[in-house]
């Protein structure tokens, strides 16, 4: 298997990217079927070995709050490990339901428990903060997505970079599409600045919260 197909197949099996037309054609070949079966078996083995590990310790709740910002209403959630979710799009009921389903924890509304990140977000929108000092709970990301988001976090305010450049930065030069998909699933936008990643040539590209929000964030940072 070529390195390019290797990368695409891993991203496909992990749910980080859809199969490209080229990969779909290759998967219909005898070699593609063998590789798909082998990789799938390896992932199942890992899930069987580590996916059901339990702890006798009680699990702390997820706390969340609502914020009004220049880009609209945000819901912000944190666990005992750190910031876990920011959403532009979901209503309160759907936001809490998503957290409960994906994290398997009790979900409670508490402004005090999320006060630190809320204060930093207010400073950011007021133009008084260009980076965040907050721990991240990576529970809602895959290993590949975390690599992408950590690399995106290194792009400073007021600057942008391309999907292709970010792919090269993480050592996956042919994975710009998978990088874009990983950014599109960023669970904590703004704090992890996926809005600073654009297309080659300067076109804004996509953004889960909508291009108006992406443009507004870049304007706040002085990148537009």
BAGUTI-970139 format. One line per 5 residues: number of its first residue (from 1); for each residue x, y, z of C-alpha. Coordinates in nm, 3 decimals, padded with zeros to 5 digits. Example, Ala and Ser with C-alpha at 12.3 -4.5 7.8 and 13.67 -1.06 7.14 Angstrom:
2
1 = 01.230:-00.450:00.780 | 01.367:-00.106:00.714
***
This chain:
224
1 = 00.000:00.000:00.000 | 00.128:00.351:-00.079 | 00.188:00.596:00.206 | -00.091:00.810:00.065 | -00.349:00.527:00.080
6 = -00.215:00.427:00.421 | -00.291:00.773:00.560 | -00.633:00.792:00.395 | -00.735:00.447:00.513 | -00.638:00.519:00.874
11 = -00.831:00.849:00.870 | -01.128:00.673:00.709 | -01.140:00.393:00.969 | -01.101:00.637:01.258 | -01.385:00.851:01.125
16 = -01.162:01.152:01.062 | -01.237:01.166:00.688 | -01.465:01.025:00.423 | -01.318:00.796:00.161 | -01.204:00.988:-00.146
21 = -01.316:00.858:-00.489 | -00.961:00.733:-00.544 | -00.961:00.544:-00.213 | -01.307:00.400:-00.283 | -01.183:00.259:-00.614
26 = -00.875:00.112:-00.446 | -01.085:-00.046:-00.170 | -01.273:-00.243:-00.436 | -00.950:-00.414:-00.543 | -00.830:-00.738:-00.388
31 = -00.539:-00.564:-00.218 | -00.767:-00.291:-00.087 | -01.004:-00.547:00.065 | -00.715:-00.726:00.235 | -00.576:-00.404:00.381
36 = -00.920:-00.285:00.496 | -00.980:-00.615:00.673 | -00.636:-00.612:00.837 | -00.665:-00.254:00.963 | -01.022:-00.310:01.081
41 = -00.916:-00.619:01.274 | -00.632:-00.426:01.440 | -00.870:-00.150:01.551 | -01.120:-00.401:01.689 | -00.842:-00.564:01.888
46 = -00.747:-00.230:02.040 | -01.109:-00.149:02.124 | -01.154:-00.491:02.284 | -00.837:-00.451:02.490 | -00.880:-00.093:02.604
51 = -01.233:00.022:02.522 | -01.403:-00.130:02.823 | -01.157:-00.029:03.094 | -01.357:00.096:03.391 | -01.270:00.283:03.707
56 = -01.402:00.240:04.055 | -01.377:00.614:04.111 | -01.690:00.825:04.074 | -01.699:01.037:03.759 | -01.736:01.411:03.811
61 = -02.007:01.601:03.620 | -01.969:01.816:03.312 | -02.048:02.179:03.387 | -02.161:02.429:03.125 | -02.280:02.784:03.086
66 = -02.422:03.015:02.821 | -02.253:03.331:02.690 | -02.361:03.620:02.470 | -02.080:03.725:02.235 | -02.026:03.935:01.921
71 = -02.062:03.615:01.715 | -02.382:03.506:01.885 | -02.475:03.279:02.172 | -02.214:03.027:02.286 | -02.245:02.728:02.513
76 = -01.922:02.642:02.694 | -01.857:02.320:02.890 | -01.575:02.190:03.107 | -01.487:01.874:03.299 | -01.242:01.820:03.582
81 = -00.974:01.781:03.311 | -01.046:02.112:03.137 | -01.245:02.277:02.859 | -01.426:02.009:02.660 | -01.682:02.179:02.434
86 = -01.783:02.514:02.281 | -02.079:02.535:02.045 | -02.215:02.809:01.818 | -02.497:02.607:01.669 | -02.673:02.391:01.927
91 = -02.957:02.496:02.153 | -02.920:02.435:02.526 | -03.114:02.108:02.532 | -02.923:01.960:02.237 | -02.590:02.081:02.378
96 = -02.652:01.911:02.713 | -02.781:01.595:02.542 | -02.472:01.573:02.322 | -02.241:01.605:02.624 | -02.436:01.344:02.818
101 = -02.435:01.097:02.529 | -02.071:01.138:02.428 | -01.907:01.175:02.770 | -02.136:00.946:02.971 | -02.147:01.194:03.260
106 = -02.401:01.398:03.447 | -02.438:01.741:03.287 | -02.506:02.044:03.508 | -02.546:02.412:03.433 | -02.310:02.623:03.645
111 = -02.168:02.962:03.553 | -01.923:02.952:03.845 | -01.766:02.623:03.736 | -01.687:02.763:03.390 | -01.609:03.117:03.507
116 = -01.236:03.113:03.424 | -01.275:03.026:03.058 | -01.577:03.256:03.035 | -01.365:03.547:03.159 | -01.092:03.470:02.904
121 = -01.344:03.453:02.621 | -01.483:03.794:02.720 | -01.129:03.937:02.714 | -01.072:03.783:02.370 | -01.387:03.934:02.222
126 = -01.298:04.271:02.376 | -00.961:04.259:02.200 | -00.764:04.225:02.524 | -00.650:03.864:02.478 | -00.483:03.689:02.184
131 = -00.430:03.342:02.336 | -00.591:03.129:02.604 | -00.451:02.984:02.924 | -00.678:02.688:02.980 | -00.643:02.310:03.001
136 = -00.816:02.109:02.729 | -01.005:01.785:02.786 | -00.940:01.590:02.462 | -01.207:01.325:02.529 | -01.409:01.424:02.220
141 = -01.119:01.388:01.975 | -00.936:01.105:01.803 | -00.554:01.085:01.821 | -00.524:01.219:01.465 | -00.765:01.503:01.531
146 = -00.574:01.599:01.844 | -00.250:01.621:01.643 | -00.422:01.850:01.393 | -00.578:02.071:01.660 | -00.257:02.100:01.859
151 = -00.080:02.214:01.541 | -00.359:02.465:01.472 | -00.313:02.602:01.823 | 00.040:02.705:01.729 | -00.084:02.952:01.466
156 = -00.074:03.291:01.643 | -00.354:03.547:01.644 | -00.336:03.783:01.348 | -00.189:03.512:01.123 | -00.339:03.241:00.903
161 = -00.204:02.925:00.743 | -00.340:02.679:00.488 | -00.482:02.329:00.524 | -00.192:02.195:00.318 | 00.067:02.373:00.531
166 = -00.091:02.231:00.846 | -00.086:01.882:00.694 | 00.284:01.920:00.623 | 00.344:02.050:00.974 | 00.210:01.726:01.126
171 = 00.405:01.511:00.881 | 00.106:01.420:00.662 | 00.165:01.621:00.341 | -00.104:01.435:00.144 | -00.371:01.457:00.414
176 = -00.502:01.811:00.369 | -00.858:01.682:00.324 | -00.836:01.477:00.645 | -00.691:01.784:00.817 | -00.990:01.989:00.702
181 = -01.232:01.727:00.832 | -01.053:01.717:01.167 | -01.074:02.095:01.196 | -01.443:02.080:01.107 | -01.499:01.858:01.411
186 = -01.306:02.085:01.647 | -01.495:02.054:01.980 | -01.356:02.380:02.122 | -01.348:02.643:01.844 | -01.206:02.990:01.918
191 = -00.985:02.853:02.197 | -00.833:02.611:01.946 | -00.824:02.853:01.652 | -00.934:02.645:01.355 | -01.063:02.972:01.207
196 = -00.698:03.063:01.131 | -00.672:02.782:00.875 | -00.769:02.887:00.522 | -00.731:02.759:00.166 | -00.421:02.807:-00.045
201 = -00.440:03.151:-00.203 | -00.624:03.309:00.087 | -00.984:03.193:00.031 | -01.146:03.143:00.372 | -01.247:02.783:00.304
206 = -01.513:02.634:00.534 | -01.612:02.675:00.896 | -01.857:02.477:01.106 | -01.998:02.789:01.268 | -02.042:02.959:00.928
211 = -01.813:03.185:00.726 | -01.960:03.499:00.882 | -01.831:03.385:01.222 | -01.494:03.284:01.077 | -01.461:03.625:00.913
216 = -01.562:03.805:01.234 | -01.305:03.614:01.442 | -01.028:03.696:01.196 | -01.136:04.062:01.199 | -01.122:04.067:01.580
221 = -00.764:03.935:01.558 | -00.662:04.179:01.284 | -00.602:03.906:01.024 | -00.849:04.062:00.776
***
